[in-house]
Amino acid sequence: MQRLTGKICVVTGAARGIGRAIAEAFQAEGAVVIATDKDEVAGVATASEIGCAFHRLDVSAEDDWAALAELVPVADVVVNNAGITGFEEGAAAHDPEHATLDAWHSVHRVNLDGTFLGCRYAIGAMKARGTGSSSGLVGIPLAAAYASSKAAIRNHTKTVALYCAQQGWKIRCNSIHPAAILTPMWEPMLGQGPEREARMRALVADTPLKRFGLPSEVAAVAVLLASDEATYITGAELSIDGGLLAGSAASPG
């Protein structure tokens, strides 16, 4: 049985990577998916391949969220997946000593402000619907703004969960924390040459399961949280990290 049949699900940053995998999984589970992304060309192509609707959305722009609210006034699930690292345009200083204030703000506008606006939209859309599950998707010494924004998202998720529970609404809010997931973001570091496999092994050497995670594995958790099987889960943090936070696994002798 499809677990999301009839549920209206909005996914941000859905043009590629984890967001695309979530949109695909939701569609396969019978949801009415609205894929959103700032990249309209890639977003339209992805939505066409998946068979879902697309709406252009810059998550850091309040006007864009207002336009989405007019187009999609009710929703059951909102996945705040869109985010940036700050390195999208190439190498830049993002450590606490050398990062510029503009660089700091640009990351927070997308990651933190985007999540705040997404949760605000979700509350209104789910109140109008009467029920819902808001799942905020979240994931570093050399990426101070990124680390700060993700820490803030973790706390804001709990705040939203508690606020909605206090109001007596059937609105849940949880965060998913992926570690090394094999998405296009990693491609510049991995390359396509004969050393690709060696680079992959080196990047996950400290991960107990010794491999990258897959976008589909993150999407499976998002499906669970969005489904009626998780109605008692709110304010939770789910790590998808191959055992990284559990500690270290001794190698067999």
N, C-alpha and C positions, 0 to 999 in steps of 0.2 A: 504494500500500500504506500502511495506517495505521502510523505509526511508534511508537505507544505501546500497541499491542494487548496487553491483559492486565496492564499495569503498574498497580500500586496507587499512586495519586498523591494526596498530601495538600496542599491549598493553603490557607494562612491568609489572613485578610482578603479572603475571596472573595465577599463580598456585593455589591461594586460595583467600579468602576474597573479597575485593572490586574489585581487578583486575580480578578475575574469573567472578564475576558478570557482569563486563563491557564486557568481551570477550563473555560471553553467550548472553548478550543483543545485541551486535553488530552482532553476528552470526544470531540471530533470525530476525534481521532487514535486512538481506541479504548481509552483508559485507563479504569480503574475509579477515578473521581474522588470524593474525600471533601472537599467544600467546608466550610471552617470560618470562623466569624466570631463576634465578640462580640455583634453585632446579630442576635439570633435571628430576628426578624420578617423583616428584609431578607434574611437568609441562607437561610431556608426558602423564601422566594419565588424567590430566584435559583436555588437548587438545583432547585426544581420546574420552572422555565423551561428550565434546562439539561438536566435529566433525570438528575441525579446525587444522591448522598447528601449529607446535611448533618449536621454535629455542632457544637454551640455550643462555642466555645473563646475564652477570654480568654488571649492568649498570654503575659501577664505573670503568670499564676497557675499555679504548679507543680501544684496539685491538678487543674486542668483538663487539663494535659498527661498526668498520670497516668491520668485517666479516658479520654483518647483512646488511650493505650497499651493499655488493657484492651479497648477497642472495636476498635482497629486495631493489633494487635500486630506486624504485618509490613507493610512498605511498600517501594516501589522508588524513589519520588521524594517529596521534601518541599520545598515552596516556602515560604520564610519571607517572605511578602509583607506581612503586617500591620505597620502603622507609623502614627505620628502626627507632626504638626508641632508641636503645642502650641498651635495657633491654632484648634482645633476649636470651642471654646466662645466664640470672639470674640477681639478684639484683646487682647494681653497683652504685657508686656515680656519679651523673650527675648534681649536683648543681654547681653554679658558683664558689664556694669556694673549692670544693674537687674533681671535675672532672679532670681526667688526660688529657694531651694534646693528647695522643694516642686515648683516648675514644672520645674526641671532633672531631679529624680528621676522625675517622672511621665512625661516623654518617654523617659528611659532605661529605665524599667521595661518599656515596650512595645517600643521599638525594639531595645534591646540585650539586656535580660534575655529578651525574647521570642525573639530569635534564638538566644541561648545555649540556652534550653530546647528550642527547635525542633531545633537541631542535635543536642542530647543525645538527644532522642527519636528523631531520624532514624537516628543511629548504631545504637541498640538495635534499631529496627525493621528496618533494612537488614541488620544482622548476622543477625537471625533469618530474613530472606528469603534471604540468601546473596549478594545483589548490590544495586546501587542507585546513584542519582545524586542527591545533595543539592544543590539550587540555592537559595542564599540571595538573595532579591531585595532590592536596596537602591536606593535611588535610583539660613556664611551669617551674615554679620555680625549680622543681627537675629534669628537663630535658632540661638543658640550650642549649646543642648542637642541640637537636631536634627542639626547639623553634627557635633558630637562623637560622637553615637551612630552616625552613618553611617560615620565614620572608624574607629570601633572594630569595626564589623561587617566592614569590608573586611579588617582584620587578623585577626579571629577566623575568617573564612572561610578564609584561608590556613593558619591554625593547624590547623583541622579537616582541611583537605585533606592537609597534611603528616602529621598524626597517623594518619589512616586509611591513607595510603600506607605509613607506617612499620610498621603492624600487618599489612600485606599484604592488606588488605580491598579489595574492588572497590567502594569507596565514594568518590565524587568530590564535591567541594564548590566551587562557583563563585559569583561575585556578578555581578549585573546592575545597571547604574547608569543608570536612566532620567533624562533631564533634564525638559524641559517636555512632559509627556504630557497630552493633553486628557482629563482625568477630572473627575468632579463637584467635586473639590477647588477647581478654578479658577472654577467658576460664580459665586461671590459677587463675584469681581473682574471677570468679563467682563460679567455682566448680560445682559439680553435686548433692550435698547433699540437705537436706531439707531447708537449708538457702539460696539456689540459688536465689529464687525470691526476698527475702528480700535484698540481696546484689544488685540485679539489680535495685530495687527501690531506694536504697540509692545512687547508682552511677549516677542516672539521676534525683535525687531530685531537682536539680537546673534548670533542663530543663523544660521550660514551657509546652511542650507536654507530659512530664512525662514518656517518654519511650526511648528506644534505636532506632536509625534509622536502616534501613535494607540496605544491600549492593545493593539490587535491586533498592532502591530509589536513590542511588548515580548513579547507572548505567543509570537510566532514564534521568538524567541531562546530563550525558556524551553523550548519544544518541542524545539529542537535540543539543548540541554544535557541534557534528560531522555531523549533518544533514544540508541540504540546507535550513532549516528553520531558521538557526541562522547566516546567512551570513553577518549580520550587527553587530554582537557581537564579539568584540575583545578587549583584554586588560582588560576584566571584571573579577571580583571575585564573585563567586556564593557560598554562605554559605548554607550548609545542616546541620542544627544544632537544629532543633526542636524549634526554636525561642530563642535560648540561647543568641545571640548577640542583640536581640531586647530589652532585659531587663528582668524583672521578671513579671510573671502573678499572680495576686492576686487570691487566692483560693476562690471559691464561699462560701458565708456565710451559 
